[in-house]
Amino acid sequence: MQIEELQPALKKFENYYHKRRWEEEKLQEERESAIRRRRELVAEIDLLQQTRLLLQEASDFAREQARAQIEHMVTNALQFTFGEDISFKVEVQERRGQPDAEFYVVSKYGGVEVKNRPQDARGGGVVDVISLALRVALLQTSRPPLAGPLLLDEPAKHVSEEFAPNVARFLKSLSDMFGRQVVMVTHNQHLTEAADAVYVVEMREGKSLVKKISSA
């Protein structure tokens, strides 16, 4: 058999190989994305558990104060980002002689209120904002007080492009309100544009190179 006669078969095999290789790479990307999302969910669950424990361990008066502060801060964050028709609610009930807290997102649609758990309310962007606000609330209500900057890794990465500028303004207002520096790692252009200083970190030949690209 001549080489020319093998060319169609070789081309067909090459196409088949590249297709399967692409499928393998896509599955690998999906797997890595699922692993990252699982880690995020575990971190979010841990954050909710910390908040729940805070409310459980406090006295009745302190618990009510903490509940009101957490509701107020998270509601402000949600409304700052998504508009006035959304709020955060903490319900504390006695179960087996112990206080237990449940968290809900309340949305208004045409005058009708709909109450959902955070993970079921309008997608991952809402959970991102709740997570961000809860971290700040826990930090600000900590006793004894915790000083220092607020460190964030890809905050609000699931918030849509439409609402990302609102998150940037919310972070700016938090920094001004509480006098805390916000240090974050992000790929979001809206968040970098709101920063007082921006650094780009690049990996070259196994080394991280840091370059300052803007400052206030």
Beta strands, then each sheet from edge to edge (+ up, - down):
strand 1: 86-95
strand 2: 98-109
strand 3: 112-116
strand 4: 150-153
strand 5: 182-185
strand 6: 197-204
strand 7: 207-215
sheet 1: 1+ 2- 3+
sheet 2: 4+ 5+
sheet 3: 6+ 7-
end
